[in-house]
Amino acid sequence: MAIYNPVLWHRSSIGGLDNVTVLDGIIQEIEIETGRVLFEWHSLDHIDLEETYIGPPRRLSTPLDYVHINSIEVDTDGNLIISGRHTHAIYKIDRVTGEIIWRLHGKRSDFRIGPNARFAWQHDARRQLNGTLTLFDNHESGTGVGGNSRGMVLDLDMGTMTATLTYQYIHPTAILSVSQGNMQVLPNGNLFVGWGSAPVFSEFGPEGDLRFNGRLPGGVMSYRAYRAPWSGHPVNPPDIAVGAVTGDRAAIYASWNGATEVSRWRVLSGSGPDRMRALGPATLPRTGFETRIETRLSEQYVAVQALDNMGNVLGTSEAAKVK
């Protein structure tokens, strides 16, 4: 976990201030069963204030968030990779000693940064199975280093200590996300990007072609966005509405907001809510958010059952009185 702890720091070289309250970026590994701290690391022990791109606070009472850790990744060798948003740097940390193994980018980079591989105010640094490093480059234009955000794939050559841009994923509208954001590598090789402060999420093909794009409602932001298999089973039962009855026929409307596994509907009828039975053996396919079912009725009450593609009952609506 990442922790932000305010500390009165006496050795500040930021703006000539002798004393400033600094947010110490802390990493802890916790044993869940006992609450025991297995590992603890403090940015103030390893990262100088001079590495930040944040200016001095206007008020001494305002803490200086000089590193702003926003992602922690366990590398393939068991050591840690962290992202420091306000130092524009990725750090690899020895999990035993706490020492910094290398810095990627920022003011004290151990890597030579290749063409178009610079980033700023980044989020979500992740090591991939093929050894590349992915991150979301906010690239906020206020830094003077760019005009749009992007997902990045970097190849880190440990022999030459060179970081090379392998791929970049830019939205067709050149979104500039001033905060938040992430990039997820999908099992099929596609890339899924959450645009943070911009209410957009997108999926790209491996070569950068946009294959899916979605938007959240106005005023909504998502710190990170992911694509994953998901099954929705609402707490509430399915809904039923009965339309106009003509003779012994009625239009029934069945829906279940949030249920993802509904494949077909079955109609129940009876003389009372506790005396319901299937209205014939047939079921009808779900046709959308609301399925219209026209059927012949001879009882006072009707209900619907939601079925999955194997015919299992997922839920039953309340009984609605017809006549």
WOVENFEN-V522112 format. One record per backbone hydrogen bond with DSSP energy under -1.0 kcal/mol. NH is the residue of the N-H (numbers start at 1). CO is the residue of the C=O. E is the energy in kcal/mol with one decimal. If there is no record, write none. Layout:
nh=NH co=CO e=E
nh=NH co=CO e=E
//
This chain:
nh=3 co=26 e=-2.6
nh=5 co=24 e=-2.0
nh=7 co=22 e=-3.0
nh=9 co=20 e=-3.1
nh=17 co=14 e=-1.7
nh=20 co=9 e=-1.9
nh=22 co=7 e=-3.4
nh=23 co=64 e=-2.6
nh=24 co=5 e=-3.3
nh=26 co=3 e=-2.9
nh=27 co=41 e=-2.2
nh=28 co=1 e=-2.0
nh=29 co=39 e=-2.2
nh=31 co=36 e=-2.8
nh=35 co=31 e=-3.2
nh=38 co=29 e=-2.9
nh=39 co=29 e=-1.2
nh=41 co=27 e=-2.1
nh=43 co=25 e=-2.5
nh=45 co=42 e=-1.1
nh=46 co=43 e=-1.7
nh=47 co=43 e=-3.7
nh=51 co=48 e=-1.5
nh=52 co=49 e=-1.7
nh=53 co=86 e=-2.9
nh=62 co=59 e=-1.7
nh=64 co=21 e=-3.2
nh=66 co=64 e=-1.7
nh=70 co=83 e=-1.9
nh=73 co=81 e=-2.7
nh=75 co=79 e=-3.5
nh=78 co=75 e=-1.9
nh=80 co=93 e=-2.3
nh=81 co=73 e=-3.1
nh=82 co=91 e=-2.7
nh=83 co=71 e=-1.8
nh=84 co=89 e=-2.8
nh=85 co=68 e=-2.2
nh=86 co=67 e=-2.4
nh=87 co=84 e=-1.0
nh=89 co=84 e=-1.6
nh=90 co=104 e=-2.2
nh=91 co=82 e=-2.6
nh=92 co=102 e=-2.4
nh=93 co=80 e=-3.1
nh=94 co=99 e=-3.1
nh=98 co=94 e=-2.1
nh=101 co=92 e=-3.1
nh=102 co=92 e=-1.0
nh=104 co=90 e=-3.1
nh=110 co=103 e=-2.8
nh=112 co=161 e=-3.0
nh=114 co=163 e=-3.0
nh=117 co=114 e=-1.8
nh=123 co=136 e=-2.3
nh=126 co=134 e=-2.8
nh=128 co=132 e=-2.9
nh=131 co=128 e=-2.1
nh=133 co=154 e=-2.7
nh=134 co=126 e=-3.0
nh=135 co=152 e=-1.6
nh=136 co=123 e=-2.9
nh=137 co=150 e=-2.8
nh=139 co=120 e=-2.3
nh=143 co=140 e=-2.0
nh=144 co=141 e=-1.9
nh=149 co=175 e=-3.1
nh=150 co=137 e=-1.9
nh=151 co=169 e=-2.2
nh=152 co=135 e=-2.7
nh=153 co=167 e=-2.3
nh=154 co=133 e=-3.1
nh=155 co=164 e=-3.0
nh=157 co=162 e=-2.8
nh=161 co=157 e=-1.4
nh=162 co=157 e=-1.4
nh=163 co=112 e=-2.7
nh=164 co=155 e=-2.5
nh=166 co=153 e=-3.2
nh=167 co=153 e=-1.1
nh=169 co=151 e=-2.5
nh=174 co=171 e=-2.6
nh=181 co=223 e=-2.3
nh=182 co=194 e=-2.0
nh=184 co=192 e=-3.3
nh=186 co=190 e=-2.9
nh=189 co=186 e=-2.1
nh=191 co=204 e=-2.4
nh=192 co=184 e=-3.1
nh=193 co=202 e=-3.1
nh=194 co=182 e=-1.8
nh=195 co=200 e=-2.4
nh=197 co=179 e=-2.2
nh=198 co=195 e=-2.1
nh=200 co=198 e=-2.6
nh=201 co=214 e=-2.1
nh=202 co=193 e=-2.6
nh=203 co=212 e=-2.4
nh=204 co=191 e=-3.3
nh=205 co=209 e=-3.0
nh=208 co=205 e=-2.3
nh=211 co=203 e=-3.1
nh=212 co=203 e=-1.5
nh=214 co=201 e=-2.9
nh=216 co=199 e=-2.7
nh=220 co=217 e=-1.8
nh=222 co=196 e=-1.2
nh=239 co=255 e=-3.4
nh=241 co=253 e=-2.0
nh=243 co=251 e=-4.3
nh=246 co=249 e=-2.7
nh=249 co=246 e=-2.1
nh=250 co=295 e=-2.3
nh=252 co=293 e=-3.7
nh=253 co=241 e=-3.2
nh=254 co=291 e=-2.5
nh=255 co=239 e=-1.9
nh=259 co=256 e=-1.9
nh=260 co=232 e=-1.8
nh=263 co=307 e=-3.4
nh=264 co=307 e=-1.7
nh=265 co=284 e=-3.2
nh=266 co=305 e=-2.2
nh=268 co=303 e=-3.1
nh=269 co=277 e=-2.7
nh=270 co=301 e=-1.7
nh=275 co=272 e=-2.3
nh=277 co=269 e=-2.3
nh=279 co=267 e=-3.2
nh=280 co=278 e=-1.7
nh=284 co=265 e=-2.7
nh=286 co=263 e=-2.6
nh=291 co=254 e=-2.9
nh=293 co=252 e=-3.5
nh=295 co=250 e=-2.2
nh=297 co=248 e=-4.0
nh=301 co=270 e=-2.4
nh=302 co=320 e=-2.3
nh=303 co=268 e=-2.3
nh=305 co=266 e=-2.8
nh=306 co=315 e=-2.9
nh=307 co=264 e=-2.7
nh=308 co=312 e=-2.1
nh=311 co=308 e=-1.8
nh=314 co=306 e=-3.4
nh=315 co=306 e=-1.1
nh=317 co=304 e=-2.9
nh=320 co=302 e=-3.4
nh=322 co=300 e=-4.0
//
